[in-house]
Amino acid sequence: MREAITNRTAVLLTASVGVALLPCLAPLAAAAPVEDCLFNDSHFHLTNYVQQGTDMRRYVDEIMGGEICRSTVFGIPLQQTWSYDNSGDFAPTYYLHSDAPLYYYSFTDAYIARAYQKLTPAQQQRLDPMITGFNPADMYAVDHIRRVLETFPGVFTGIGEFTIHKEFVSGKVAGDVASLTDPALDRILDFAGQAGLVVILHNDIDMPFAGAGSEPVYLQQMKALLRRHPKTTIIWAHLGLGRVVHPVQGQATAGTAERNPTYREIVDAMLNDPTLSHVYFDISWDEVAKYAVSSPQSIANTSEMLNKHPDRFLFGTDNVAPRDQAAQLRVYEMWSPIWERLSPEASRKVRRENYERLFDAARSRVRAWESANVK
């Protein structure tokens, strides 16, 4: 791994695509790598909460450039309402800017697909678009996902990032509340397994400001959900953490001699559980990076976990519509104290190889499903 980020601007993907893309069902082969790039981005939002963002062509050529090999690309499935009664002439662009509700914005998938289709084959090879514009509390959500694949064959690799429980967001969403026990979510994950779609799922492991010494509220429900779908490749976004959902410390339960497990012990147990071997964790978001490098002990613990289970983690930025390459690389640079402690093998797997393994397999399986099911 390179020790420092250099100022290269000309190292771009120039290898030609071996088979020309057909108008609808031509499969994308595994992408040729960008030589000496830093990482694949497993978690990237092209647009924000009001569906504004970065031009996809510029994202590939300038922002990814020669530093980022490949990247997922998806919008945000929720649109922030601009309620004049709430914020007047101030137009909110983020969910914390307004008390007005969020609603599901299904057009995001068509927007991503059309932008992707305008790219050259070489540019397309570096991206893995994801379907996000569905309501996980709607039993018809599967029909939306299937319809997107039928309308835009040859484009999408997976679904997500979509959210079940998220601090300050879930309570703002108009309509039914999403749940880990909802049959609508089971239908989504079942179909993803059948079609080969890789899943990026955001679900906080705990509620905001949970009391110390208690087991994370959503842990058992989340593990039960994951176990119900052993044939589906699922990436748990951000290790289940958030701004105020922080790694639990495992304090003793009040009035007992028992101690709840620490966050590290919870993750270790999941990684060692054979019934969860289809589950992976992304270490995206600057908030997660802050936890990981917050102290010498945190750095040591995180490095040890990645070195011990290098096949199960993927790096991602969770950036939203970055303005330039420097903004896109900032989260990666925050992890520098940990990159330095990883073995060469673990570093390669977390930064690049796990992405390639999972998303190349998904590309192949989804294109096969489309060939069999799309007329």
N, C-alpha and C positions, 0 to 999 in steps of 0.2 A: 504493500500500500504506500502511496506517496505520502511523504511526511508533511508536505505543505501544498497549499493550493496555488497554482501558478496562474499567470495572466494569459493563458492560451485562449485564442478565439477562433483558430482555424481548424481544429481537430473535429470534423463533423463526419457523419456517416455518409460515405460515398459509394459503398458497395451496391451494385445493382441488384434488383430483386430477380431471383432466378426464374420465377413464373409470373407472367403478367397477370394483374388482377382482372378477373372477369367482372361484368357489370354488377353481379349480385352475390354469387356464392363462392367466389374464388377464395381459398384459404390463405391467410397470412402465415408464412413459415416463421420459425423461430428467428428473431431479429438478429442480424449481424451486430456484434458489439462495437461500440465506439471505443477505440483503443485508449487505454490509460485514463478512462473516466473514473469518477469517484464512487458513484452509487446509482442504483435504480431507485426511483421514488415510488413507494408502494401506496402513497396517500397524498393526492394532489387535487385541489379544487380550482378549476379554471374560472369559475364565477362565484360571486358572493351572494348575500341574502336578498339582493334585489336584482339578481341575474345579470350583473355587470361584471366584466372581467377582462382577461388578457386574450388577445388574438392568438388562436391556436398555432398558426404558422410561426408567429414571432416567438411563441413559447418554445417550440422545438428548436428553431434556428439560433435564437439569441439567448434565451434564458437557460434552456438546457445546454445548448452549445456543445462543447466538448467535455464538459464537466459531469453531466448527468447522462447515463447511458440510455435508460428507458424510463417510462413513467406511466402510471395510471393517469387517467384524466376523467374528471366528472364535475358536474355542477354541484349545487346545493339543492336538495329536494324541497326545501321550505322557502317560501317567499314572505318577507316581512311586509305586513300591511302598512300603508301610509294613511293613517287616520287623521284627518284634519282636526277632528275634535280632540285628539290626543296630543299631537305635536305641532299643529298649526302649519306654518310655512316651512318648518324644518322637516326635510325628507330623510327619514332614517335609512341607514344602509346596513345596520347590524341589529341583531335581535335584542341587544341591551340598550339600544337607542330609543326604544318605544315600549309602551305598555300594550300597544295594539297586538292582535294575535298574528301568528304565523299560519300559513296554509300551504298545502302540497301543490307544487308547481310542476305538472307533468310535462310541460313543453320543454323542460330542461334536457330531456333525452333526445328529442328531435334536434334541438340546437346543437348539442354535442355531436350527434351523428352527421349533420350536414357540414359542420366545420371540419370534421375528420375526413369526410369524403372529398373535400376540396384540396387536401394535401397530396403531395406526390407519394408514390408507393414507398420510397425510402423514408420519408417523414412518417408515414403511417406505421412502418415497421417499429418505430421507437415508442409508440403509444399503445396503451391498453384502455380503451374507453369502457366506462362502467355505467350501468343503468341505475338511476337513483329516484326517478320521478314517480314513485308509488307510495301509497299510504299503507304501512304495515299493519294497520288495524282494519283493513278492508279485505274481505274474503275475495274480492275481485282483483286484488293486487297482482296475483299470478297472471290474470288475463292481460293486464297492462304489460308485464314483462314479456310474455309470449308475443304480444302484438308488436312490441318494439323489435324483437328478434326477427319477426316476419316482415316488418316494414323496412328494416335496415340490416339485412343479412350481411355477414362479413365484417361487421363493425365492432360489436361489443364482446368483451371477454368475461365480464362478471357483473355483479350487482353491488351497489354500495358506493360510498359509505351511506348507510341509512341508520336511523336512530330509534331505539326503544326508550331507554331511560337516559336523559341527559340533563344535568343541572341547569336550571333557569330556562331550558328550552321546552322540555316535554309539557310543562304546564301551560305554555303559551300556544300550543298547537290547537287549532280549531277542530272540533269534531271529537270522535272517540279517542280515548287515551290508549296508546300502544302498550302492549303487555307481553312479557316473556311467556305467558301461559295461553296466549290467544291462538286459536287454531289457524287464524289468518297467517300468522308468522310461520307456523309449521308448514302450511301449504307453500309458502315462498321458499323455504329451505328445502323442502322435498323437490320442488321443481328445479331449483338451482342444482341439486345433485343429479337429477335426471339429464339436464341439459349440459352439465359440465361447467356451469358458471361458478367462478370463485366468488366468495361472499366477504365483504368488508362490513362488519357489524359494530356499531357504536352502542355500548351499553355500560353505563357507569356501574362499577362493582358495588357502590354504596350510595346512600342518599347524601345530599349536601349537609355538612355540619353534623354528621353522625356522632353519637357519643363514643368516647374512648372505651375500649375494652369490650366492645360488642362485635359479633361477627358481621361482616358486610351484608347489608340487607338483601341484595340481589344475587349473592353468590350461589346459593343452592338452586334458585330458579334458573340461573344462567347455565350452570353445569347440567341440570336436567334437560334443558333445551338442546345443548350441544350433544348430549348423549342420544337424544332422539333422532339425530341426523348424522350417523356415522359415515355416510357415503357422500357428504357434502364438505368441500374444502372451505373452512371458515377462518377468517382472520379477525381476531378480537382487537378492535382499534384502541390504541393508546394504553394498552394493558389494563383497560377498564378504569383509568384514572381521569381526573379533570382538574379544573381550577381549584375547587374546594373539596373535591373527592381525592384525598391524598392517600399515600400508602399507610395502611394501619400498622400500629406498632405492637399489637398483641398484648395489651395490658391485661392484667387479671380481671376477671369478671367480678363486679361488685358483689360482696357477700359470700364469695366462694374462693376456694384455693385453686380453681382452674384458671388456665391462661389461654385465651384465644390465640390462634396462630398469627404470626406476623404476615405482612403482605408477601414478603419473599417466600415464606413457607407455603402460603396459599398457591403462589404461582409454581413453585417447585413441585408441589403435590399434583397439580394439574399436568405439568410436563411429564411427570412419571406415571401418570394414569393411562393405561393402555386403551381405555374406553374414550380417551380424548386425543388420540394420536392424529386425528384429522384437524385439530385446532392449532392455529398459529397466533402469534401476537405481533402487532406492529408497534414500533417504538417511536411513532410519529408525534408531532406537536411540541412546540417549545415549552409548554407546561410540563410535559413528561421529562424533557431534557433537564429542566430546572430541578426536578426531584432527583434525577439520576446523578447529577454532579453537585448536589447541594452540600456535600461534605466528603472528606476523604473516605469515611466509612461507606457512604452511599456509592461512591465511585468504585470502591473495592467490591461491594456486594453486587452491583450491577454487572461489573466486568466478570466476576466469578459466574454469575448466572448465564451470561451470554457464552462464555467459554465452555460451560458445562453442557449447554443445550444449543449449540450453534445452528442446528437445522430448523429451529422453531421460531426464529425471530426475523422480522423484516424491517429495515429502516425506511422511514418515510418522513416527509417534511410537514404534512398537513397545512401547507401554505395555501392561502386564498388569493388568487389573482395578483401574484407578485409583480412589482413594477420593473425589476431588473434581475440580473443573475446574482448580484450580491445579496439581494433580499432572499432569493431562493436558496442560497447556500448557507444562510445564517444558522439554521437549526442544525445542519450537519456539523458546522464548526463548533457549536455548543457541546457536541459529543466528543470533542478531541481528547479530553482526559481519559475517556473510556476506549476510544479507538487505539490509543497508545498501549493499553493493557491487554488487548485481545491478541490471541494467537493469530498468525497469518491465515490459517484455515478458517477460524471463527470470523475474522474480519471480512474475508471474501464472501462467506456465506451470508452474513447479516447484511452487508452492504449491497451484494449483487446476486449471488448464486441462488439463494432461496427464492427471490423474486423470479428469476429466469425459470427455475424448476416449476414453480406453481403456475405462473401465468402462461408459460409455453404449453403446459399440459392443458390448461383451460382453453387456450386458443384452439388447440387441436380438437378437443371434445366438443366445444360449442360449434365449430365449423362442421363437424360430423353430424351433430344434431340438426343443424340447419339444412344440410344436404338431404337428410332423411325426412324432414318435416315441413320445409318451406317449399311451396309449389312455385 
